[in-house]
Amino acid sequence: MSLLKRYQIFISSTYRDLVEERQALVNALLSLGCIPVGPEFLPGFRNPDQDNWPHVRRAIDQSDYVVLVSGGRYGSLTRSGISYLHREYTYAHTLRKPILCFVRDLKAPLAANKKEVTAEGVARLRVFRESLQKHNNYSWDTLETLVSLLRQHLPTFIEQLPAPGWIRAADAGDGQAEKQLDLRKQLADLQEVKHALQHLSPSQSNSINALQELVELSFACNIYIEGNCKLITSKATLIWQDVFNAFAIDLDSSASEDKIKQSLAQFLAERYTHHIHEAYEDAHAVSSFQFTDTSLRMIRLHLRRMGLIRKDTLHSNRSRAVWQLTPLGRKVLEDIRQHTAVNN
């Protein structure tokens, strides 16, 4: 691992049954020069009346890696019907965060209060553990084994999946490269403003009205019935303004396509969780909303044709697409938000 970089690592696990394990992992990560974070370090963790999910999301957003520890419990359930651990995993997986999993050997002795005792709980845990098989995962049975596995495999995991990490300002140079990048972005903005003023089309000049048009898009999500997971698809009839708002929520500067997909997934979850529960009355949980690939392409193409978004060519590469608002897009989004604020 780099001597200059410090990697922020989010520790995801059930809590009450793994308090000692979490503390041991924190100590091990600190000794490896990493920055451990987790829900217990964030505001609202010990207040049952306060929703600290926004803080958890932000911590995962800012983390370079996720270390996920699965013990003998599926964990306490959120309002959506999946566990807090499952929600953290789904969010991190949606962002394509590198996830290093440590899955407890259920054949090893375990106290009754540290394992699922109901058939439903056992089924949910089984399905969740199956989803972890797609990641680097290692079996553990004791606290000492868990810490040893972390120390053994984390450095290689980081080396194989490089992440930005954190560098002290004193070690980051004089910032000339960043200044040049800002100037290039400003120049690109000015050129686009000039082009927009010279070639403004009727559809672009009336973008807010165009965003009131309806569109039918397809999305998928997971439903859980008696502990079993099933992928379903459905249709969403939306106005383009709502889609644009969800797409642009993270575009004050620019955002990766993965980040934008997560925002769109959150938008779908807020809009359609109740609808899916009504359609599938036996489902005890719904998760992992996402637009289909065809609908995502339609969204990107339509918003680009309207002149509202563009690819950030300075930060995009073959494996990572980064998007940003055009000057016209920023103006339209500002008008929409002002209009919404007045009506509210």
Number of C-alpha atoms within 10 A of each C-alpha: 16 12 7 13 16 19 23 23 24 26 25 25 28 22 18 13 17 18 11 12 19 22 11 16 21 21 14 17 22 13 11 15 16 19 18 21 21 19 22 13 13 15 15 15 17 12 9 8 8 10 12 16 17 11 17 22 16 10 19 26 16 14 24 23 27 24 20 21 24 23 26 22 25 26 24 15 14 13 9 16 17 20 21 21 23 25 20 22 23 16 21 22 16 18 19 13 19 21 24 22 23 23 20 19 16 13 7 9 9 14 8 9 11 15 18 18 12 8 11 14 16 17 17 23 22 15 15 21 18 9 13 18 12 10 13 13 17 17 16 21 17 15 15 11 12 21 19 14 15 19 16 11 14 17 13 11 17 17 11 9 11 12 16 11 18 16 14 10 9 7 9 10 9 10 10 9 10 10 11 11 14 12 12 13 15 12 12 13 15 13 11 15 15 12 11 17 10 9 10 13 13 8 13 19 14 12 19 16 12 15 19 13 11 12 13 11 17 16 19 18 23 19 24 20 18 14 20 15 19 12 13 12 13 13 11 14 10 14 15 21 20 13 17 21 17 20 26 24 13 17 21 10 11 18 22 19 18 16 20 21 19 22 21 23 24 18 18 21 20 12 12 17 18 13 11 19 16 11 10 15 9 12 20 15 23 24 23 19 27 24 22 16 11 11 15 17 11 13 19 17 14 15 19 16 13 18 20 23 24 19 19 19 12 10 14 15 10 5 5 10 15 20 24 22 27 22 18 21 23 18 12 22 21 12 13 15 12 12 11 10 9 7 7 6
